[in-house]
Amino acid sequence: MRFQLKKLGFFLMLIFFLSLVQKPAEASAEPWKTPPIPPGWTYLTGTWGTGYVIQDTHGNEFVWIPVGAVNAPGGVAALTHYDWGKGLTAPDQIQYEEIPLQITDAIAATGGFYVARYEASNNGGKVQSKQNQAPWNNISWSNSITQSENMAINYSWTRVYSHLLYDKEWDVICKWLENSGANVTDSTNWGNSANDPYTGNNNLMNTGAYSEFCKNNIYDFAGNLWEWTMDAYSTYSGERLTRGGCYNNYGSNFPVSYRGSYGAFGTSSSIGFRSAFVVLNSAPSVALTNPEQGASFSEVNGYNQLALSGTVTDPDNDNVTVSVRVRKDGSVIFTQDQSVSQCGSGKPFSFLFTIDQSKPEGTYTIDLWANDGR
């Protein structure tokens, strides 16, 4: 917005020309430390660093993966590959699928993604993430993709993009768990395997059956079932990557970091899957209602405060910081921030700008923007 300031004897005249300058929102530092919660979900337990758990209205549970705490070049969270020398090596033997922009952009904005707390189980033909359920095995790679992508539709989730885990997402989870103290090159002590010290058998277990098989609030990430991921074995593109090991494998030989592969069109009693989702962010918007277009004002000395006011709206109902900056000829003469909570339906804001004899006559520009930290 631009306005003219004219001094007329004992009072000042303001003539406003509305040409609002929108400044792009600036992401907050380390956004992965404040996990976003989609509409309708509730917080259950944990912290961003130890496993932040949320639950939908159907009882599905997911855990926040703080990608930025593992890999954040230039301060922006991004997926990458890691290799622990177990099974197929990355990136040489991997044919990576292109990760959709909805996922990479959301991770960059929010700092991470959510992964199912439990291996997938079958809820009347649709996937769920719940404890004490029979894991969904004997499912093909393509069907696990369909089930994962339909999860948001089946449960009426909004502002999320659900999908089957990508290999790089699996790697980042492994690295996060390793940074938290888990041994990812030998999963014997924290996964259902042929030589774990807890189960005493080589049987498939229900989801979340043993607390010993939980790391950072994620159950059965090691052992129990191999889990499909999106990417392929480069030598045999018809084979897709499986991760995590299995109940009938030794956790020392096939640990959580191991990369195996299996025919994409085949099924196996030893292979299941695990879903994930990113939280999509909508940018907030601001509308200035005072002064109005073409309005002019005179201000007598002693009554020299002008309210710059309007409404801020955030479709995600986030808390928003509204910022204003008044400048003339490149010099900033006024700047101020205001925090506004839960702006889903629109909330008012107002800044008081003082006009006095120290303000030179001329044209001023007001920059106004909103930032939800995402």
C-alpha positions as MATLAB code, in Angstrom:
seq = 'MRFQLKKLGFFLMLIFFLSLVQKPAEASAEPWKTPPIPPGWTYLTGTWGTGYVIQDTHGNEFVWIPVGAVNAPGGVAALTHYDWGKGLTAPDQIQYEEIPLQITDAIAATGGFYVARYEASNNGGKVQSKQNQAPWNNISWSNSITQSENMAINYSWTRVYSHLLYDKEWDVICKWLENSGANVTDSTNWGNSANDPYTGNNNLMNTGAYSEFCKNNIYDFAGNLWEWTMDAYSTYSGERLTRGGCYNNYGSNFPVSYRGSYGAFGTSSSIGFRSAFVVLNSAPSVALTNPEQGASFSEVNGYNQLALSGTVTDPDNDNVTVSVRVRKDGSVIFTQDQSVSQCGSGKPFSFLFTIDQSKPEGTYTIDLWANDGR';
ca = [
       0.000    0.000    0.000;
       1.207    3.508   -0.721;
      -0.018    6.731    0.819;
       0.890   10.398    0.568;
       1.690   12.544    3.574;
       1.070   16.300    3.174;
       1.620   18.955    5.832;
      -1.026   21.659    5.673;
      -0.409   24.315    8.282;
      -1.346   23.046   11.728;
      -2.553   19.637   10.589;
      -1.385   16.775    8.402;
      -3.237   15.412    5.430;
      -2.963   11.728    4.481;
      -4.095   10.505    1.086;
      -3.967    6.723    0.723;
      -3.447    4.782   -2.488;
      -4.051    1.077   -1.851;
      -1.575   -1.150   -3.641;
      -0.898   -3.829   -1.031;
       2.534   -5.422   -1.217;
       2.460   -9.084   -0.188;
       5.662  -10.525    1.201;
       6.122  -14.330    0.914;
       5.819  -16.218    4.176;
       9.100  -17.092    5.808;
       9.516  -20.575    7.248;
      10.335  -20.793   10.918;
      13.681  -22.194   11.986;
      13.643  -25.936   12.726;
       9.920  -26.507   11.977;
      10.370  -30.247   12.668;
      10.350  -29.391   16.383;
       6.679  -28.338   16.172;
       4.851  -31.240   14.467;
       1.709  -30.144   12.610;
      -1.539  -31.844   13.603;
      -4.086  -32.326   10.792;
      -7.738  -31.353   11.380;
      -9.588  -33.896   13.499;
      -6.466  -35.555   14.879;
      -5.421  -35.509   18.541;
      -2.081  -35.730   20.306;
      -1.448  -38.932   22.273;
       2.089  -39.013   23.662;
       5.777  -38.319   23.078;
       7.858  -35.398   21.868;
       9.250  -34.534   18.454;
      12.585  -36.091   19.469;
      11.274  -39.260   21.132;
       8.279  -40.112   18.953;
       5.358  -37.676   18.744;
       2.183  -39.760   18.376;
      -1.169  -38.574   17.007;
      -4.466  -40.411   16.491;
      -7.386  -39.911   14.119;
     -11.056  -40.319   15.026;
     -10.950  -43.977   13.923;
      -8.078  -44.901   16.241;
      -5.290  -44.967   13.638;
      -1.972  -43.952   15.184;
       0.985  -42.294   13.462;
       4.399  -41.087   14.629;
       6.146  -37.880   13.553;
       9.500  -38.344   11.788;
      11.597  -35.148   12.205;
      13.457  -35.291    8.890;
      15.161  -31.965    9.565;
      16.818  -33.354   12.686;
      18.506  -35.933   10.450;
      19.117  -34.057    7.215;
      18.518  -30.347    6.618;
      20.887  -28.807    4.052;
      20.627  -25.036    4.345;
      18.183  -25.501    7.206;
      15.537  -27.137    4.982;
      14.448  -30.712    5.729;
      15.028  -33.101    2.820;
      14.981  -36.839    2.236;
      18.220  -38.601    1.354;
      19.604  -42.127    1.197;
      21.804  -43.849    3.757;
      23.579  -47.156    3.500;
      24.794  -49.484    6.246;
      26.287  -52.180    4.000;
      23.362  -54.556    4.517;
      21.768  -56.151    1.446;
      21.399  -54.046   -1.699;
      23.518  -50.905   -1.564;
      22.291  -47.357   -2.054;
      22.334  -45.624   -4.393;
      24.221  -47.957   -6.770;
      21.763  -50.853   -6.786;
      18.581  -48.828   -6.371;
      16.254  -47.499   -9.046;
      14.581  -44.642   -7.240;
      11.062  -43.569   -8.051;
      10.502  -39.825   -8.410;
       9.024  -38.616   -5.134;
       5.964  -36.393   -5.759;
       6.332  -32.686   -5.083;
       3.432  -32.882   -2.624;
       5.708  -34.972   -0.407;
       9.027  -33.144   -0.844;
       7.433  -29.690   -0.574;
       5.467  -30.672    2.531;
       8.598  -32.089    4.185;
      10.512  -28.903    3.366;
       7.700  -26.772    4.828;
       6.852  -28.782    7.950;
      10.211  -30.460    8.565;
       9.038  -34.063    8.458;
       6.330  -36.632    7.834;
       4.187  -39.118    9.756;
       4.679  -42.893    9.608;
       2.208  -45.532   10.756;
       2.958  -46.522   14.347;
       2.088  -50.129   13.505;
       2.468  -52.393   10.527;
      -0.569  -52.314    8.273;
      -3.553  -54.467    9.187;
      -6.757  -55.163    7.281;
      -9.912  -53.362    8.397;
     -12.612  -54.785    6.133;
     -10.574  -54.205    3.000;
      -8.949  -50.931    3.982;
      -5.632  -50.421    5.734;
      -5.382  -49.331    9.370;
      -2.611  -48.593   11.893;
      -3.715  -50.108   15.192;
      -2.289  -52.262   17.960;
      -2.972  -55.967   18.497;
      -4.100  -56.662   14.931;
      -2.996  -59.385   12.522;
      -0.488  -57.779   10.129;
      -1.636  -57.556    6.525;
       0.621  -59.925    4.587;
       0.182  -61.757    1.255;
      -0.392  -58.404   -0.422;
       1.278  -57.301   -3.656;
       3.423  -54.215   -4.004;
       0.868  -52.443   -6.211;
      -2.001  -53.193   -3.835;
      -0.011  -51.870   -0.871;
       0.451  -48.629   -2.827;
      -3.276  -48.403   -3.567;
      -4.207  -49.113    0.038;
      -1.771  -46.500    1.352;
      -2.829  -43.801   -1.114;
      -6.516  -44.442   -0.415;
      -6.061  -44.229    3.330;
      -6.733  -40.477    3.413;
      -9.906  -40.968    1.349;
     -11.164  -43.971    3.307;
     -10.906  -42.154    6.636;
     -11.885  -38.674    5.354;
      -8.584  -37.082    6.306;
      -8.011  -33.526    5.113;
      -4.775  -31.634    4.476;
      -2.739  -34.828    4.163;
      -1.157  -36.855    1.347;
      -0.996  -40.545    2.260;
       1.377  -42.944    0.529;
       3.485  -46.082    0.788;
       6.908  -45.448    2.318;
       9.714  -44.552   -0.065;
      13.116  -46.133    0.475;
      14.617  -42.761    1.418;
      11.903  -42.290    4.023;
      12.816  -45.691    5.454;
      16.480  -44.637    5.504;
      15.741  -41.393    7.335;
      13.709  -43.276    9.952;
      16.588  -45.738   10.395;
      19.067  -42.892   10.773;
      16.823  -41.129   13.290;
      16.504  -44.326   15.335;
      20.254  -44.870   15.116;
      20.872  -41.320   16.317;
      18.550  -42.147   19.227;
      20.659  -45.149   20.209;
      19.122  -48.058   18.272;
      21.419  -50.613   16.655;
      20.226  -50.666   13.044;
      22.845  -53.151   11.831;
      21.747  -55.854   14.299;
      18.059  -55.846   15.247;
      18.148  -59.030   17.315;
      17.205  -57.296   20.567;
      14.402  -55.073   19.274;
      12.545  -56.947   16.536;
      10.564  -60.153   16.207;
      13.127  -62.417   14.539;
      14.241  -66.036   14.607;
      16.858  -65.275   17.264;
      15.289  -62.502   19.367;
      15.418  -63.064   23.152;
      11.705  -62.478   23.816;
       9.313  -64.514   21.653;
      11.021  -67.909   21.775;
       9.527  -68.911   18.418;
       9.560  -68.143   14.714;
       5.955  -66.983   14.491;
       4.359  -63.858   13.107;
       3.074  -61.656   15.941;
       0.167  -59.226   16.120;
       1.015  -55.566   15.695;
       2.596  -53.951   18.741;
       2.597  -57.214   20.728;
       5.880  -56.544   22.531;
       7.005  -53.260   24.067;
      10.603  -54.450   23.515;
       9.979  -54.163   19.776;
       9.214  -50.441   20.011;
      11.682  -47.644   19.245;
      10.724  -43.970   19.445;
       7.072  -45.079   19.715;
       7.208  -47.033   16.416;
       6.390  -50.741   16.752;
       7.829  -53.640   14.743;
       9.917  -51.469   12.441;
      12.495  -54.239   12.760;
      11.400  -57.808   12.166;
       7.916  -59.365   12.174;
       7.293  -58.711    8.447;
       9.357  -57.465    5.552;
       7.720  -54.246    4.359;
       7.285  -53.041    0.787;
       8.736  -49.668   -0.225;
       8.154  -47.722   -3.429;
      11.549  -48.159   -5.061;
      13.091  -50.876   -7.236;
      16.159  -53.089   -7.453;
      18.115  -51.534  -10.348;
      19.291  -54.847  -11.830;
      15.803  -56.360  -11.834;
      13.324  -53.501  -12.130;
      10.459  -55.954  -11.743;
      11.538  -56.424   -8.132;
      10.662  -53.862   -5.487;
      12.552  -53.159   -2.301;
      11.562  -54.745    0.981;
      12.916  -53.519    4.294;
      12.995  -54.423    7.976;
      13.615  -58.167    8.172;
      11.149  -60.844    9.180;
      10.044  -63.138   12.004;
      11.778  -66.133   10.406;
      15.067  -64.324    9.698;
      17.925  -63.712   12.088;
      17.895  -60.092   13.218;
      21.685  -60.111   13.087;
      21.725  -61.151    9.417;
      18.659  -59.229    8.208;
      18.432  -56.126   10.410;
      16.134  -53.123   10.002;
      18.639  -51.429    7.659;
      18.790  -54.416    5.291;
      17.551  -53.934    1.709;
      15.944  -56.947    0.140;
      13.752  -57.259   -2.944;
      10.806  -59.298   -4.179;
       8.781  -59.546   -7.373;
       6.348  -56.657   -7.510;
       3.460  -58.836   -8.679;
       4.069  -61.566   -6.138;
       2.790  -61.987   -2.616;
       4.319  -63.618    0.428;
       3.289  -64.498    3.965;
       6.534  -62.784    5.014;
       5.839  -59.400    3.382;
       3.522  -56.623    4.537;
       3.693  -52.827    4.404;
       3.434  -49.606    6.375;
       1.767  -46.354    5.310;
       2.867  -42.755    5.782;
       1.564  -39.270    5.124;
       2.703  -35.672    4.904;
       0.727  -32.702    6.189;
      -0.071  -30.222    3.438;
       0.145  -26.538    4.282;
      -2.001  -23.693    2.948;
      -0.538  -20.216    3.130;
      -2.335  -17.588    5.232;
      -3.749  -14.466    3.621;
      -4.251  -10.911    4.860;
      -6.822   -8.307    3.864;
      -6.483   -4.660    4.865;
      -9.819   -3.011    5.687;
      -8.568    0.314    7.078;
      -7.774    2.627    5.378;
     -10.070    1.959    2.452;
      -9.198    2.399   -1.191;
      -8.854    6.090   -2.089;
      -9.545    7.317    1.427;
      -7.999   10.594    2.633;
      -7.419   11.668    6.214;
      -6.478   14.815    8.105;
      -4.935   14.556   11.548;
      -4.738   17.407   14.038;
      -1.615   17.505   16.208;
      -2.187   15.568   19.417;
      -4.491   13.064   17.705;
      -1.983   11.424   15.481;
      -2.407    7.662   15.654;
      -3.761    5.827   12.639;
      -4.941    2.188   12.864;
      -3.763   -0.094   10.084;
      -6.248   -2.926   10.491;
      -7.720   -5.882    8.699;
      -8.279   -9.633    8.782;
      -5.937  -12.594    8.568;
      -7.153  -16.054    7.495;
      -5.360  -19.401    7.523;
      -7.207  -22.353    5.908;
      -5.314  -24.740    8.217;
      -6.414  -22.858   11.366;
      -2.752  -22.283   12.267;
      -1.444  -19.635   14.611;
      -0.188  -16.786   12.450;
       2.181  -13.850   12.832;
       1.033  -10.727   10.965;
       3.803   -8.242   10.163;
       3.675   -4.670    8.938;
       6.449   -2.438    7.674;
       6.168    1.236    6.641;
       8.949    2.627    4.487;
       9.794    5.734    2.476;
      12.450    5.994   -0.204;
      13.891    2.650    0.846;
      14.160    3.523    4.539;
      12.055    1.628    7.096;
      10.363    4.022    9.522;
       8.008    1.600   11.277;
       7.833   -2.166   11.744;
       5.804   -4.376   14.061;
       4.607   -7.988   14.464;
       1.389   -9.300   15.961;
       0.523  -12.900   16.885;
      -2.989  -14.076   16.053;
      -4.212  -17.517   17.207;
      -6.264  -20.055   15.241;
      -7.122  -18.051   12.158;
      -9.244  -20.628   10.339;
     -12.351  -18.450   10.171;
     -10.511  -15.130    9.972;
      -9.263  -13.025   12.864;
      -8.785   -9.240   13.156;
      -5.440   -7.482   13.510;
      -4.566   -3.833   14.080;
      -1.382   -1.754   14.193;
      -1.169    1.840   15.436;
       0.994    4.067   13.235;
       1.969    7.453   14.672;
       1.987   10.465   12.337;
       3.762   13.594   13.533;
       5.918   16.490   12.324;
       8.947   14.188   12.105;
       7.393   12.388    9.140;
       8.444   14.086    5.907;
       5.927   14.840    3.211;
       5.787   12.332    0.376;
       4.768    8.845   -0.634;
       5.015    5.931    1.789;
       4.773    2.180    1.194;
       3.248   -0.279    3.619;
       4.300   -3.940    3.375;
       1.907   -6.368    5.050;
       2.285  -10.141    5.242;
       1.366  -13.173    7.308;
       3.507  -16.135    8.325;
       2.322  -19.446    9.769;
       5.861  -20.745   10.256;
       5.339  -23.582    7.782;
];
